[in-house]
Amino acid sequence: MKKIILLFSLFLIAFGLYTGELNVVLNKAANICMECIGIG
């Protein structure tokens, strides 16, 4: 069961990288950090 979950999670990570979701996630993370420290 652990191997199936690991393979599925690796597939989803690869799919996200392929579709360009990494930039979306990093932009959202940067915006949240800027709001927390009061710059944005």
mmCIF entry with sequence, helices, sheets and N, C-alpha, C, O atoms, coordinates in Angstrom:
data_MODEL
# 
_entry.id   MODEL 
# 
_entity.id                         1 
_entity.type                       polymer 
_entity.pdbx_number_of_molecules   1 
# 
_entity_poly.entity_id                      1 
_entity_poly.type                           'polypeptide(L)' 
_entity_poly.nstd_linkage                   no 
_entity_poly.nstd_monomer                   no 
_entity_poly.pdbx_seq_one_letter_code       MKKIILLFSLFLIAFGLYTGELNVVLNKAANICMECIGIG 
_entity_poly.pdbx_seq_one_letter_code_can   MKKIILLFSLFLIAFGLYTGELNVVLNKAANICMECIGIG 
_entity_poly.pdbx_strand_id                 A 
# 
loop_
_entity_poly_seq.entity_id 
_entity_poly_seq.num 
_entity_poly_seq.mon_id 
_entity_poly_seq.hetero 
1 1  MET n 
1 2  LYS n 
1 3  LYS n 
1 4  ILE n 
1 5  ILE n 
1 6  LEU n 
1 7  LEU n 
1 8  PHE n 
1 9  SER n 
1 10 LEU n 
1 11 PHE n 
1 12 LEU n 
1 13 ILE n 
1 14 ALA n 
1 15 PHE n 
1 16 GLY n 
1 17 LEU n 
1 18 TYR n 
1 19 THR n 
1 20 GLY n 
1 21 GLU n 
1 22 LEU n 
1 23 ASN n 
1 24 VAL n 
1 25 VAL n 
1 26 LEU n 
1 27 ASN n 
1 28 LYS n 
1 29 ALA n 
1 30 ALA n 
1 31 ASN n 
1 32 ILE n 
1 33 CYS n 
1 34 MET n 
1 35 GLU n 
1 36 CYS n 
1 37 ILE n 
1 38 GLY n 
1 39 ILE n 
1 40 GLY n 
# 
_struct_asym.id          A 
_struct_asym.entity_id   1 
# 
loop_
_struct_conf.conf_type_id 
_struct_conf.id 
_struct_conf.pdbx_PDB_helix_id 
_struct_conf.beg_label_comp_id 
_struct_conf.beg_label_asym_id 
_struct_conf.beg_label_seq_id 
_struct_conf.pdbx_beg_PDB_ins_code 
_struct_conf.end_label_comp_id 
_struct_conf.end_label_asym_id 
_struct_conf.end_label_seq_id 
_struct_conf.pdbx_end_PDB_ins_code 
_struct_conf.beg_auth_comp_id 
_struct_conf.beg_auth_asym_id 
_struct_conf.beg_auth_seq_id 
_struct_conf.end_auth_comp_id 
_struct_conf.end_auth_asym_id 
_struct_conf.end_auth_seq_id 
_struct_conf.pdbx_PDB_helix_class 
_struct_conf.details 
_struct_conf.pdbx_PDB_helix_length 
HELX_P HELX_P1 AA1 LYS A 2  ? THR A 19 ? LYS A 2  THR A 19 1 ? 18 
HELX_P HELX_P2 AA2 GLU A 21 ? CYS A 36 ? GLU A 21 CYS A 36 1 ? 16 
# 
_struct_conf_type.id          HELX_P 
_struct_conf_type.criteria    ? 
_struct_conf_type.reference   ? 
# 
loop_
_atom_site.group_PDB 
_atom_site.id 
_atom_site.type_symbol 
_atom_site.label_atom_id 
_atom_site.label_alt_id 
_atom_site.label_comp_id 
_atom_site.label_asym_id 
_atom_site.label_entity_id 
_atom_site.label_seq_id 
_atom_site.pdbx_PDB_ins_code 
_atom_site.Cartn_x 
_atom_site.Cartn_y 
_atom_site.Cartn_z 
_atom_site.occupancy 
_atom_site.B_iso_or_equiv 
_atom_site.pdbx_formal_charge 
_atom_site.auth_seq_id 
_atom_site.auth_comp_id 
_atom_site.auth_asym_id 
_atom_site.auth_atom_id 
_atom_site.pdbx_PDB_model_num 
ATOM 1   N N  . MET A 1 1  ? 0.823 -1.199 0.000   1.00 0.00 ? 1  MET A N  1 
ATOM 2   C CA . MET A 1 1  ? 0.000 0.000  0.000   1.00 0.00 ? 1  MET A CA 1 
ATOM 3   C C  . MET A 1 1  ? 0.865 1.260  0.000   1.00 0.00 ? 1  MET A C  1 
ATOM 4   O O  . MET A 1 1  ? 0.540 2.237  -0.675  1.00 0.00 ? 1  MET A O  1 
ATOM 5   N N  . LYS A 1 2  ? 1.969 1.239  0.757   1.00 0.00 ? 2  LYS A N  1 
ATOM 6   C CA . LYS A 1 2  ? 2.838 2.410  0.810   1.00 0.00 ? 2  LYS A CA 1 
ATOM 7   C C  . LYS A 1 2  ? 3.480 2.690  -0.553  1.00 0.00 ? 2  LYS A C  1 
ATOM 8   O O  . LYS A 1 2  ? 3.679 3.845  -0.930  1.00 0.00 ? 2  LYS A O  1 
ATOM 9   N N  . LYS A 1 3  ? 3.799 1.626  -1.280  1.00 0.00 ? 3  LYS A N  1 
ATOM 10  C CA . LYS A 1 3  ? 4.404 1.807  -2.595  1.00 0.00 ? 3  LYS A CA 1 
ATOM 11  C C  . LYS A 1 3  ? 3.419 2.443  -3.576  1.00 0.00 ? 3  LYS A C  1 
ATOM 12  O O  . LYS A 1 3  ? 3.806 3.260  -4.411  1.00 0.00 ? 3  LYS A O  1 
ATOM 13  N N  . ILE A 1 4  ? 2.161 2.067  -3.471  1.00 0.00 ? 4  ILE A N  1 
ATOM 14  C CA . ILE A 1 4  ? 1.137 2.634  -4.352  1.00 0.00 ? 4  ILE A CA 1 
ATOM 15  C C  . ILE A 1 4  ? 0.973 4.121  -4.074  1.00 0.00 ? 4  ILE A C  1 
ATOM 16  O O  . ILE A 1 4  ? 0.891 4.928  -4.999  1.00 0.00 ? 4  ILE A O  1 
ATOM 17  N N  . ILE A 1 5  ? 0.926 4.477  -2.798  1.00 0.00 ? 5  ILE A N  1 
ATOM 18  C CA . ILE A 1 5  ? 0.786 5.892  -2.431  1.00 0.00 ? 5  ILE A CA 1 
ATOM 19  C C  . ILE A 1 5  ? 2.010 6.679  -2.886  1.00 0.00 ? 5  ILE A C  1 
ATOM 20  O O  . ILE A 1 5  ? 1.874 7.796  -3.385  1.00 0.00 ? 5  ILE A O  1 
ATOM 21  N N  . LEU A 1 6  ? 3.192 6.118  -2.725  1.00 0.00 ? 6  LEU A N  1 
ATOM 22  C CA . LEU A 1 6  ? 4.419 6.788  -3.152  1.00 0.00 ? 6  LEU A CA 1 
ATOM 23  C C  . LEU A 1 6  ? 4.429 6.997  -4.663  1.00 0.00 ? 6  LEU A C  1 
ATOM 24  O O  . LEU A 1 6  ? 4.753 8.087  -5.134  1.00 0.00 ? 6  LEU A O  1 
ATOM 25  N N  . LEU A 1 7  ? 4.079 5.970  -5.420  1.00 0.00 ? 7  LEU A N  1 
ATOM 26  C CA . LEU A 1 7  ? 4.048 6.101  -6.875  1.00 0.00 ? 7  LEU A CA 1 
ATOM 27  C C  . LEU A 1 7  ? 3.005 7.112  -7.330  1.00 0.00 ? 7  LEU A C  1 
ATOM 28  O O  . LEU A 1 7  ? 3.246 7.887  -8.255  1.00 0.00 ? 7  LEU A O  1 
ATOM 29  N N  . PHE A 1 8  ? 1.851 7.101  -6.681  1.00 0.00 ? 8  PHE A N  1 
ATOM 30  C CA . PHE A 1 8  ? 0.798 8.054  -7.043  1.00 0.00 ? 8  PHE A CA 1 
ATOM 31  C C  . PHE A 1 8  ? 1.221 9.484  -6.735  1.00 0.00 ? 8  PHE A C  1 
ATOM 32  O O  . PHE A 1 8  ? 0.963 10.393 -7.525  1.00 0.00 ? 8  PHE A O  1 
ATOM 33  N N  . SER A 1 9  ? 1.871 9.689  -5.588  1.00 0.00 ? 9  SER A N  1 
ATOM 34  C CA . SER A 1 9  ? 2.318 11.036 -5.250  1.00 0.00 ? 9  SER A CA 1 
ATOM 35  C C  . SER A 1 9  ? 3.415 11.509 -6.193  1.00 0.00 ? 9  SER A C  1 
ATOM 36  O O  . SER A 1 9  ? 3.438 12.684 -6.560  1.00 0.00 ? 9  SER A O  1 
ATOM 37  N N  . LEU A 1 10 ? 4.317 10.634 -6.591  1.00 0.00 ? 10 LEU A N  1 
ATOM 38  C CA . LEU A 1 10 ? 5.353 11.010 -7.558  1.00 0.00 ? 10 LEU A CA 1 
ATOM 39  C C  . LEU A 1 10 ? 4.740 11.341 -8.911  1.00 0.00 ? 10 LEU A C  1 
ATOM 40  O O  . LEU A 1 10 ? 5.191 12.258 -9.597  1.00 0.00 ? 10 LEU A O  1 
ATOM 41  N N  . PHE A 1 11 ? 3.716 10.594 -9.290  1.00 0.00 ? 11 PHE A N  1 
ATOM 42  C CA . PHE A 1 11 ? 3.018 10.893 -10.534 1.00 0.00 ? 11 PHE A CA 1 
ATOM 43  C C  . PHE A 1 11 ? 2.372 12.273 -10.483 1.00 0.00 ? 11 PHE A C  1 
ATOM 44  O O  . PHE A 1 11 ? 2.462 13.038 -11.444 1.00 0.00 ? 11 PHE A O  1 
ATOM 45  N N  . LEU A 1 12 ? 1.721 12.594 -9.367  1.00 0.00 ? 12 LEU A N  1 
ATOM 46  C CA . LEU A 1 12 ? 1.065 13.897 -9.253  1.00 0.00 ? 12 LEU A CA 1 
ATOM 47  C C  . LEU A 1 12 ? 2.083 15.035 -9.229  1.00 0.00 ? 12 LEU A C  1 
ATOM 48  O O  . LEU A 1 12 ? 1.830 16.098 -9.796  1.00 0.00 ? 12 LEU A O  1 
ATOM 49  N N  . ILE A 1 13 ? 3.224 14.828 -8.584  1.00 0.00 ? 13 ILE A N  1 
ATOM 50  C CA . ILE A 1 13 ? 4.275 15.849 -8.585  1.00 0.00 ? 13 ILE A CA 1 
ATOM 51  C C  . ILE A 1 13 ? 4.791 16.074 -9.996  1.00 0.00 ? 13 ILE A C  1 
ATOM 52  O O  . ILE A 1 13 ? 4.956 17.216 -10.426 1.00 0.00 ? 13 ILE A O  1 
ATOM 53  N N  . ALA A 1 14 ? 5.045 14.991 -10.714 1.00 0.00 ? 14 ALA A N  1 
ATOM 54  C CA . ALA A 1 14 ? 5.532 15.111 -12.091 1.00 0.00 ? 14 ALA A CA 1 
ATOM 55  C C  . ALA A 1 14 ? 4.490 15.785 -12.972 1.00 0.00 ? 14 ALA A C  1 
ATOM 56  O O  . ALA A 1 14 ? 4.836 16.598 -13.829 1.00 0.00 ? 14 ALA A O  1 
ATOM 57  N N  . PHE A 1 15 ? 3.228 15.459 -12.773 1.00 0.00 ? 15 PHE A N  1 
ATOM 58  C CA . PHE A 1 15 ? 2.154 16.078 -13.558 1.00 0.00 ? 15 PHE A CA 1 
ATOM 59  C C  . PHE A 1 15 ? 2.071 17.576 -13.276 1.00 0.00 ? 15 PHE A C  1 
ATOM 60  O O  . PHE A 1 15 ? 1.882 18.370 -14.196 1.00 0.00 ? 15 PHE A O  1 
ATOM 61  N N  . GLY A 1 16 ? 2.210 17.958 -12.030 1.00 0.00 ? 16 GLY A N  1 
ATOM 62  C CA . GLY A 1 16 ? 2.193 19.369 -11.665 1.00 0.00 ? 16 GLY A CA 1 
ATOM 63  C C  . GLY A 1 16 ? 3.363 20.129 -12.264 1.00 0.00 ? 16 GLY A C  1 
ATOM 64  O O  . GLY A 1 16 ? 3.202 21.259 -12.726 1.00 0.00 ? 16 GLY A O  1 
ATOM 65  N N  . LEU A 1 17 ? 4.530 19.521 -12.259 1.00 0.00 ? 17 LEU A N  1 
ATOM 66  C CA . LEU A 1 17 ? 5.694 20.169 -12.869 1.00 0.00 ? 17 LEU A CA 1 
ATOM 67  C C  . LEU A 1 17 ? 5.507 20.305 -14.374 1.00 0.00 ? 17 LEU A C  1 
ATOM 68  O O  . LEU A 1 17 ? 5.894 21.313 -14.965 1.00 0.00 ? 17 LEU A O  1 
ATOM 69  N N  . TYR A 1 18 ? 4.915 19.292 -14.987 1.00 0.00 ? 18 TYR A N  1 
ATOM 70  C CA . TYR A 1 18 ? 4.707 19.303 -16.429 1.00 0.00 ? 18 TYR A CA 1 
ATOM 71  C C  . TYR A 1 18 ? 3.719 20.386 -16.848 1.00 0.00 ? 18 TYR A C  1 
ATOM 72  O O  . TYR A 1 18 ? 3.887 21.006 -17.898 1.00 0.00 ? 18 TYR A O  1 
ATOM 73  N N  . THR A 1 19 ? 2.687 20.617 -16.029 1.00 0.00 ? 19 THR A N  1 
ATOM 74  C CA . THR A 1 19 ? 1.663 21.594 -16.388 1.00 0.00 ? 19 THR A CA 1 
ATOM 75  C C  . THR A 1 19 ? 1.998 23.004 -15.925 1.00 0.00 ? 19 THR A C  1 
ATOM 76  O O  . THR A 1 19 ? 1.228 23.929 -16.181 1.00 0.00 ? 19 THR A O  1 
ATOM 77  N N  . GLY A 1 20 ? 3.126 23.192 -15.252 1.00 0.00 ? 20 GLY A N  1 
ATOM 78  C CA . GLY A 1 20 ? 3.552 24.529 -14.852 1.00 0.00 ? 20 GLY A CA 1 
ATOM 79  C C  . GLY A 1 20 ? 2.944 25.032 -13.568 1.00 0.00 ? 20 GLY A C  1 
ATOM 80  O O  . GLY A 1 20 ? 2.919 26.240 -13.331 1.00 0.00 ? 20 GLY A O  1 
ATOM 81  N N  . GLU A 1 21 ? 2.456 24.146 -12.740 1.00 0.00 ? 21 GLU A N  1 
ATOM 82  C CA . GLU A 1 21 ? 1.835 24.564 -11.480 1.00 0.00 ? 21 GLU A CA 1 
ATOM 83  C C  . GLU A 1 21 ? 2.861 25.029 -10.450 1.00 0.00 ? 21 GLU A C  1 
ATOM 84  O O  . GLU A 1 21 ? 2.499 25.676 -9.467  1.00 0.00 ? 21 GLU A O  1 
ATOM 85  N N  . LEU A 1 22 ? 4.125 24.709 -10.662 1.00 0.00 ? 22 LEU A N  1 
ATOM 86  C CA . LEU A 1 22 ? 5.146 25.116 -9.702  1.00 0.00 ? 22 LEU A CA 1 
ATOM 87  C C  . LEU A 1 22 ? 5.195 26.629 -9.569  1.00 0.00 ? 22 LEU A C  1 
ATOM 88  O O  . LEU A 1 22 ? 5.318 27.142 -8.457  1.00 0.00 ? 22 LEU A O  1 
ATOM 89  N N  . ASN A 1 23 ? 5.103 27.351 -10.673 1.00 0.00 ? 23 ASN A N  1 
ATOM 90  C CA . ASN A 1 23 ? 5.136 28.814 -10.619 1.00 0.00 ? 23 ASN A CA 1 
ATOM 91  C C  . ASN A 1 23 ? 3.939 29.369 -9.864  1.00 0.00 ? 23 ASN A C  1 
ATOM 92  O O  . ASN A 1 23 ? 4.075 30.341 -9.121  1.00 0.00 ? 23 ASN A O  1 
ATOM 93  N N  . VAL A 1 24 ? 2.780 28.769 -10.041 1.00 0.00 ? 24 VAL A N  1 
ATOM 94  C CA . VAL A 1 24 ? 1.578 29.225 -9.339  1.00 0.00 ? 24 VAL A CA 1 
ATOM 95  C C  . VAL A 1 24 ? 1.753 29.058 -7.833  1.00 0.00 ? 24 VAL A C  1 
ATOM 96  O O  . VAL A 1 24 ? 1.439 29.960 -7.057  1.00 0.00 ? 24 VAL A O  1 
ATOM 97  N N  . VAL A 1 25 ? 2.255 27.900 -7.432  1.00 0.00 ? 25 VAL A N  1 
ATOM 98  C CA . VAL A 1 25 ? 2.436 27.616 -6.008  1.00 0.00 ? 25 VAL A CA 1 
ATOM 99  C C  . VAL A 1 25 ? 3.471 28.556 -5.399  1.00 0.00 ? 25 VAL A C  1 
ATOM 100 O O  . VAL A 1 25 ? 3.264 29.076 -4.302  1.00 0.00 ? 25 VAL A O  1 
ATOM 101 N N  . LEU A 1 26 ? 4.579 28.780 -6.095  1.00 0.00 ? 26 LEU A N  1 
ATOM 102 C CA . LEU A 1 26 ? 5.619 29.664 -5.563  1.00 0.00 ? 26 LEU A CA 1 
ATOM 103 C C  . LEU A 1 26 ? 5.131 31.105 -5.481  1.00 0.00 ? 26 LEU A C  1 
ATOM 104 O O  . LEU A 1 26 ? 5.467 31.806 -4.527  1.00 0.00 ? 26 LEU A O  1 
ATOM 105 N N  . ASN A 1 27 ? 4.352 31.562 -6.449  1.00 0.00 ? 27 ASN A N  1 
ATOM 106 C CA . ASN A 1 27 ? 3.805 32.919 -6.392  1.00 0.00 ? 27 ASN A CA 1 
ATOM 107 C C  . ASN A 1 27 ? 2.854 33.078 -5.215  1.00 0.00 ? 27 ASN A C  1 
ATOM 108 O O  . ASN A 1 27 ? 2.893 34.093 -4.518  1.00 0.00 ? 27 ASN A O  1 
ATOM 109 N N  . LYS A 1 28 ? 2.011 32.099 -4.990  1.00 0.00 ? 28 LYS A N  1 
ATOM 110 C CA . LYS A 1 28 ? 1.091 32.172 -3.853  1.00 0.00 ? 28 LYS A CA 1 
ATOM 111 C C  . LYS A 1 28 ? 1.851 32.163 -2.538  1.00 0.00 ? 28 LYS A C  1 
ATOM 112 O O  . LYS A 1 28 ? 1.506 32.905 -1.618  1.00 0.00 ? 28 LYS A O  1 
ATOM 113 N N  . ALA A 1 29 ? 2.877 31.336 -2.438  1.00 0.00 ? 29 ALA A N  1 
ATOM 114 C CA . ALA A 1 29 ? 3.673 31.278 -1.209  1.00 0.00 ? 29 ALA A CA 1 
ATOM 115 C C  . ALA A 1 29 ? 4.380 32.601 -0.952  1.00 0.00 ? 29 ALA A C  1 
ATOM 116 O O  . ALA A 1 29 ? 4.425 33.068 0.186   1.00 0.00 ? 29 ALA A O  1 
ATOM 117 N N  . ALA A 1 30 ? 4.931 33.207 -1.994  1.00 0.00 ? 30 ALA A N  1 
ATOM 118 C CA . ALA A 1 30 ? 5.610 34.493 -1.835  1.00 0.00 ? 30 ALA A CA 1 
ATOM 119 C C  . ALA A 1 30 ? 4.625 35.573 -1.414  1.00 0.00 ? 30 ALA A C  1 
ATOM 120 O O  . ALA A 1 30 ? 4.952 36.404 -0.567  1.00 0.00 ? 30 ALA A O  1 
ATOM 121 N N  . ASN A 1 31 ? 3.428 35.579 -1.986  1.00 0.00 ? 31 ASN A N  1 
ATOM 122 C CA . ASN A 1 31 ? 2.422 36.571 -1.605  1.00 0.00 ? 31 ASN A CA 1 
ATOM 123 C C  . ASN A 1 31 ? 2.004 36.420 -0.154  1.00 0.00 ? 31 ASN A C  1 
ATOM 124 O O  . ASN A 1 31 ? 1.844 37.416 0.551   1.00 0.00 ? 31 ASN A O  1 
ATOM 125 N N  . ILE A 1 32 ? 1.827 35.194 0.297   1.00 0.00 ? 32 ILE A N  1 
ATOM 126 C CA . ILE A 1 32 ? 1.446 34.955 1.691   1.00 0.00 ? 32 ILE A CA 1 
ATOM 127 C C  . ILE A 1 32 ? 2.558 35.425 2.621   1.00 0.00 ? 32 ILE A C  1 
ATOM 128 O O  . ILE A 1 32 ? 2.276 36.038 3.651   1.00 0.00 ? 32 ILE A O  1 
ATOM 129 N N  . CYS A 1 33 ? 3.814 35.151 2.279   1.00 0.00 ? 33 CYS A N  1 
ATOM 130 C CA . CYS A 1 33 ? 4.933 35.580 3.116   1.00 0.00 ? 33 CYS A CA 1 
ATOM 131 C C  . CYS A 1 33 ? 5.013 37.104 3.183   1.00 0.00 ? 33 CYS A C  1 
ATOM 132 O O  . CYS A 1 33 ? 5.257 37.668 4.249   1.00 0.00 ? 33 CYS A O  1 
ATOM 133 N N  . MET A 1 34 ? 4.809 37.766 2.051   1.00 0.00 ? 34 MET A N  1 
ATOM 134 C CA . MET A 1 34 ? 4.855 39.224 2.042   1.00 0.00 ? 34 MET A CA 1 
ATOM 135 C C  . MET A 1 34 ? 3.734 39.822 2.878   1.00 0.00 ? 34 MET A C  1 
ATOM 136 O O  . MET A 1 34 ? 3.932 40.847 3.531   1.00 0.00 ? 34 MET A O  1 
ATOM 137 N N  . GLU A 1 35 ? 2.556 39.196 2.869   1.00 0.00 ? 35 GLU A N  1 
ATOM 138 C CA . GLU A 1 35 ? 1.450 39.685 3.680   1.00 0.00 ? 35 GLU A CA 1 
ATOM 139 C C  . GLU A 1 35 ? 1.724 39.468 5.163   1.00 0.00 ? 35 GLU A C  1 
ATOM 140 O O  . GLU A 1 35 ? 1.350 40.300 5.991   1.00 0.00 ? 35 GLU A O  1 
ATOM 141 N N  . CYS A 1 36 ? 2.364 38.372 5.501   1.00 0.00 ? 36 CYS A N  1 
ATOM 142 C CA . CYS A 1 36 ? 2.635 38.085 6.910   1.00 0.00 ? 36 CYS A CA 1 
ATOM 143 C C  . CYS A 1 36 ? 3.624 39.085 7.524   1.00 0.00 ? 36 CYS A C  1 
ATOM 144 O O  . CYS A 1 36 ? 3.460 39.485 8.677   1.00 0.00 ? 36 CYS A O  1 
ATOM 145 N N  . ILE A 1 37 ? 4.639 39.487 6.769   1.00 0.00 ? 37 ILE A N  1 
ATOM 146 C CA . ILE A 1 37 ? 5.621 40.415 7.322   1.00 0.00 ? 37 ILE A CA 1 
ATOM 147 C C  . ILE A 1 37 ? 5.249 41.866 7.055   1.00 0.00 ? 37 ILE A C  1 
ATOM 148 O O  . ILE A 1 37 ? 5.976 42.779 7.447   1.00 0.00 ? 37 ILE A O  1 
ATOM 149 N N  . GLY A 1 38 ? 4.129 42.079 6.394   1.00 0.00 ? 38 GLY A N  1 
ATOM 150 C CA . GLY A 1 38 ? 3.597 43.419 6.252   1.00 0.00 ? 38 GLY A CA 1 
ATOM 151 C C  . GLY A 1 38 ? 4.129 44.231 5.080   1.00 0.00 ? 38 GLY A C  1 
ATOM 152 O O  . GLY A 1 38 ? 3.941 45.447 5.058   1.00 0.00 ? 38 GLY A O  1 
ATOM 153 N N  . ILE A 1 39 ? 4.773 43.619 4.124   1.00 0.00 ? 39 ILE A N  1 
ATOM 154 C CA . ILE A 1 39 ? 5.292 44.359 2.974   1.00 0.00 ? 39 ILE A CA 1 
ATOM 155 C C  . ILE A 1 39 ? 4.227 44.454 1.886   1.00 0.00 ? 39 ILE A C  1 
ATOM 156 O O  . ILE A 1 39 ? 4.044 45.514 1.287   1.00 0.00 ? 39 ILE A O  1 
ATOM 157 N N  . GLY A 1 40 ? 3.527 43.359 1.630   1.00 0.00 ? 40 GLY A N  1 
ATOM 158 C CA . GLY A 1 40 ? 2.562 43.321 0.528   1.00 0.00 ? 40 GLY A CA 1 
ATOM 159 C C  . GLY A 1 40 ? 1.257 43.795 0.985   1.00 0.00 ? 40 GLY A C  1 
ATOM 160 O O  . GLY A 1 40 ? 0.307 43.839 0.203   1.00 0.00 ? 40 GLY A O  1 
# 
